[in-house]
Structures are given as structure tokens and as C-alpha cells.
């Protein structure tokens, strides 16, 4: 049995080039947070690589994967803080 990939659209297709938009539609994705399942083939991997910023890929067991099979960082774990939060933290430390 072939491996399966679950592909989720996580970003809007508004603003994508027509070619990228067509790739997202060819993957069967129409709405944000819609999930489709595909066989893990080089064709599907190539399509995903062209719109990797707009989709999230998980293997059948639900583990997030990047193109090389490494765990994909969730947005909560990227280490990027909202603007201003670092300054607020520094000010609160200075007051203490």
C-alpha cells in the first residue's frame, strides 16, 4: 500500500499567481482548512513544493512533515513574536 499524504490549505489563494492558484485547485483544495488525501508520489510532492507556503502536509499518522521528512514547525513554535511584544517584555523587566 502506498503512503498517504494529508494536504491542508492554510493560507488564502488570493494574491497567488494564476499558476500557483491552479496548482492548489489541482490538489483538490478550494477552501481554507480543507483537507485532502493523496498518494505520496513525486508528482504530488512536486505540486506541493510549488505552493508549500500555502499548504500544510501531514503523513497518514498525523505527523507534520517538510519536504525532507523533517518535522515542520507549527506557527506557534516558530520563535517569531508579534511586533511590540518584545519591547513590552523588556519594559516589564526594567520595571521589576
C-alpha positions in Angstrom: 0.0 0.0 0.0 1.3 3.4 -0.9 1.9 6.1 1.7 -0.8 8.8 2.0 -0.3 12.5 2.5 -2.9 14.8 4.0 -2.7 18.2 2.4 -4.4 21.2 4.2 -4.9 24.6 2.7 -3.7 27.0 5.4 -3.5 30.3 3.5 -5.8 32.1 1.1 -5.2 31.8 -2.6 -6.0 35.5 -3.0 -2.8 37.1 -4.4 -1.2 33.9 -5.8 -0.2 33.8 -9.3 -2.6 32.1 -11.7 -0.2 29.1 -12.0 0.0 28.7 -8.2 -3.8 29.0 -7.9 -4.2 26.3 -10.5 -1.8 24.1 -8.6 -3.8 24.5 -5.4 -7.0 23.7 -7.3 -5.4 20.7 -9.0 -4.6 19.4 -5.5 -8.3 19.5 -4.8 -8.2 22.3 -2.4 -10.9 25.0 -2.6 -11.3 26.4 0.9 -9.0 27.3 3.8 -8.7 24.4 6.3 -9.9 21.9 3.7 -8.0 18.6 3.9 -7.5 16.2 1.0 -5.6 13.0 1.0 -3.2 12.0 -1.9 -0.8 9.1 -2.5 2.8 10.0 -1.8 4.1 10.3 -5.3 6.8 12.5 -6.9 4.1 14.3 -8.9 2.1 15.3 -5.8 5.3 16.2 -3.9 6.3 18.5 -6.8 2.9 20.2 -6.8 3.2 20.7 -3.0 6.7 22.1 -3.4 5.3 24.9 -5.7 2.8 26.1 -3.1 4.5 24.9 0.2 3.9 28.4 1.8 0.1 27.9 1.4 -0.3 24.3 2.5 0.5 22.1 5.4 1.4 18.4 4.7 1.0 15.6 7.2 1.6 11.9 6.8 -1.1 9.4 7.4 -0.4 9.2 11.1 -0.7 12.9 11.5 2.9 13.9 12.0 3.8 17.1 10.2 6.5 16.7 7.6 8.6 19.0 5.5 9.9 18.1 2.1 12.9 16.2 3.5 10.7 14.4 6.0 11.7 16.6 9.0 9.1 17.8 11.4 7.5 21.0 10.3 7.4 23.8 12.8 4.0 25.0 13.7 3.3 28.7 13.7 3.2 28.7 17.5 6.8 27.3 17.6 8.5 29.4 15.0 10.0 31.8 17.6 8.6 34.8 15.9 6.8 37.1 18.3 4.1 39.6 17.4 5.5 43.1 16.9 5.9 45.0 20.1 5.7 42.1 22.5 9.5 42.0 22.9 9.5 45.7 23.8 6.7 45.2 26.3 8.6 42.3 27.9 11.8 44.4 28.1 9.8 47.3 29.7 8.2 45.0 32.3 11.6 43.5 33.2 13.1 47.1 33.5 10.3 48.0 36.0 11.0 45.0 38.1 
